[in-house]
Amino acid sequence: MEADKIPEQRLIEKIRQLVPEQVVLVENFIDSLSGQNEDYNLTLAATKLSEPVLLKIWDNPEDAEYDKNLLIKKLGELQQIDAQGLSNILL
């Protein structure tokens, strides 16, 4: 039964039924998938390598203070919008 065959055997049988031009297309497709995996792995490796440097740059008291002040400002703006919305509903 075909469902019992391992995936590699099913693929080989399907490829054997293709004309040579289609086999080339399948091979190119497989190569492109492999290339995508390599690109992903390179991107992941570069990200991991850059993390310590970026942490040193981003994790500092000045940025923490700026982030805190920005958050307080945004919360104030949200409270003002909420208060205006409530007054519009009540009026």
N, C-alpha and C positions, 0 to 999 in steps of 0.2 A: 504494500500500500504506500502511496506517495507521501502521505502525512507522516509515516514512520521514518522516512529517510532524513538524514541529517541535512541541515541547510546547504552545506558545501556541495553535497551530491546533487541536490535539486538544482542549484545554480549551474553546476557543470553540465548537467543534462540540458538545461535551457540554452546555455551558451552554444552547445554542440548543434542545436537546431537552427542557429542563426546563420545568415550568409556572412561571408568574410567582412563586408563593409559594416555590418551591424556589430560584429565582434570588435572591430576597431572602436566603434562608438562606445561599447560597453567598457572597453579597456580605458578609453579616455575619461569616461565618467568615474571609474574607480580611481584613476589617477587624480582627478579633481577632488574627490572625497578625501583621499590621502593628503592632498595639499591643504585642504581645509583643516584637517586634524593637526598638521604641522603648524599652520598659522595660529591655531588656537593655543597649541602648546607653547609656542614662542611668546605669544601675548601673555599667557599666564605666567611664564617664567619671568618675563620682563616686569610684570606687575609685582610679583613676589620679591624680586631683587630691588625694586624701587621703594617698597614699603618702609624700610628703616630710615631712608633718607627723607622721605615725605613726612614721616612721623616727627622727625627732628624739626622740620620746617614748620609744620602745622601745629605741633603741640608746644605752644609757648604761652607765657602769661599775657602778652599783649593781645594775641588773637583771642584768648579766652575772655578777656575783659571786653573786647570789641563784640564778640558773639553775645555776651551777656547783655550789653547795652542795646544791641540790635534787637534781641528778643524782648526786652522790656519795652522798647519803642513799638514793636509790632503788636505786642499785647495791648498796649495803650490804644493803638489805632483800632484794634478789634473791639475793645470795650467802647470806644467812641461810636463806632459804626453800630454796635449792638444797641447802645443807648438811643441813637437817632432812630433806629428801626423801631424801637419800642415806643418812642414818642409819636412816630407816624401812625402806629397802630392805635394808640390811645386817643389821638386827636381826631 
